[in-house]
Amino acid sequence: MPPAYDDLPHRRRFLALLALLLLVQLVDVAAAWGTHAAQRATLARVRQARDLDQVSDRAMSALKDAESGQRGYLLTGRPEYLEPYRTAVRDLPGIRAELHALAADVPDAAARVERFDRHVDTKLAEMAETVRLREAGRTAEAMALVQSDAGRKTMGEARDVLADLQRLENEAIVRGREDADGWEAAVRATVAATLVLDAAILGVMVWLWRKADRMRRRYADELLDRYRTLGAALSDRDRLLSVVSHDLRGLLTPVLGYSELLAVEAERGGSPLMKQYARPIATGAVRMNDLLTNLVDWAKQAVGASPLRPAPVPVRDAVRQVADLYADTAAVKRLKVVNGVGEGVTAFVDPPVLLAVLRNLVANAIKYSRDGGTVEVSARHGEPFALLVRDEGVGMPGDVRDRLFTPDRLGPVPGTRGEKGVGLGLFVCQDYVTRSGGRISVESTPGRGTTFFVELPAVAPPPATG
C-alpha cells in the first residue's frame, strides 16, 4: 500500500519560493527608489548650481554697472552718470541675500560667498568714497583714489571668487551626474538580475506545481480504485446478507404456519402438555420472524432496494395490529398494552415502516417491563405528529441512552425475564424514521421506565417547485 498523499511539503516549498520572489521584487523596488532619490538629489543640485551661477553673474554685472557709473561721474561730474551706480547699490543687497540662501547648505560655496561679500563691501566703500569726494569738489583726491589701483584689484579678486564658485558648482554637477549614471547602471544590472532570478524562481515553481499535480492525480486514481473495490465489496456483502436473510425467512414461514395451527388445536382440546408448550412455540416463531424481518429490511435499505412509499396511515389500526401480535407475550408478564391513539389519527409514512417501528418499540417495552406493568402507545397531535411508546420498566442510565441508536451499541441486552436480543431493532427504527423525514428520541429514568418519541409528518409535504 503506498503512503498517504501529503502535499504540505510542496505547499511549503511553493510558499518559500513565492516569498523569495516577493523579496527579489522588493530589492528591485528599493533599487529603483534609490535611483529615483539620487536622480532627484542630482537634479536639485544642478538647479542649485545653475541658480548660483545666474545669481553670481547678476552680482558681478551689478558691481560692474556701479563701477561704470562711478567712473562716468568722476570724469564728467554729471549726476545722471550716477544712476547705474545707485541702481546697483540698491539691488546688490537682495542679490547677495540670494547668494547666501542658495549656498547655505553647501559649506564650500558658503565660504566663497562670504569672501565675495567682503570684496563687494570693500569695492562699494571705495566707490562711495570717490563719489563723496567728487561731490565735495575734491576731484583730484577722488581721481587719486581711483588711480591707486585698489579698486581694480578688489574687482579682480571678487571676479576670481565668483569664478571659483562657478567651478565648484560645475564640479558638483559633474559628480552628481556621474552618481546618477552609476545608480542607473546599477538599477539596470539589478533589473536584469531580477528578471533572470524571477524566471528561475517561476520555473522552479511551475516544476513543483506540475510535480505536485502528478502526485495528486496518481493518488486520486489510487483512491478511486480503492473506493470502487470497497464499494463492490460492500455491495456484495449487503446483497449476500439480503439473500441469506430472505431465504431464512422463507424457511421460517412453514414453522410459523404449523406452530400457529398447533397452538389453535391445543386450545381447542389438546393435552395439558400440548397446551403448555404450543403457544410459546408459536410466539417464539413470531419473534424470530420479526428479527429476520428487521434484518431483511435493514439489508434492503443498505443496498438501496427498498424505497419508501409514504401515504396517510391510520395510526390506531397499526397500534392494534402490533398489540394483537404481542398479546400472548404481554400476557406471560401480565402486562397491559394500552392503545391510547384516537380514531382518525393519521401519519404520513410508509405503512410497513410504521408497523416495523411499532413492533420494535412495543417489543422492547414488553421486554424490559416488570410483571404486572403497563405499556401505553399514545399520540400527540400537530405538525409534526408524535407517537409515544411508554413503559414502566427498568429504564436505562444516561450513558446507555446516549448510545442507544448507534451501531456500536449492538449486542445482547437481556430483558427482565432473560429475553434475548441483539439491539438491531432500534437501529433500524432510527434509520427508518430519519429517512421518513422524522426524528426519534428517548427519555428514561433508571427504575421508573422509558418513553420513546417518534415524530413523523402528519400530512403530505408540499410538492417541490422549481
Secondary structure, DSSP 8 states (H G I E B T S, - for coil): -------HHHHHHHHHHHHHHHHHHHHHHHHHHHHHHHHHHHHHHHHHHHHHHHHHHHHHHHHHHHHHHHHHHHHH--GGGGHHHHHHHHHHHHHHHHHHHHTTT-HHHHHHHHHHHHHHHHHHHHHHHHHHHHHTT-HHHHHHHHHTSHHHHHHHHHHHHHHHHHHHHHHHHHHHHHHHHHHHHHHHHHHHHHHHHHHHHHHHHHHHHHHHHHHHHHHHHHHHHHHHHHHHHHHHHHHHHHHHHHHHHHHHHHHHHHHHHHHHHHHHH--HHHHHHHHHHHHHHHHHHHHHHHHHHHHHHHTT------EEEEHHHHHHHHHHHTHHHHHHTT-EEEEE--TT-EEEE-HHHHHHHHHHHHHHHHHT--TT-EEEEEEE-SSSEEEEEEE-S----HHHHHTTTSGGG-S----TT-----SHHHHHHHHHHHHTT-EEEEEEETTTEEEEEEEE-SS-------
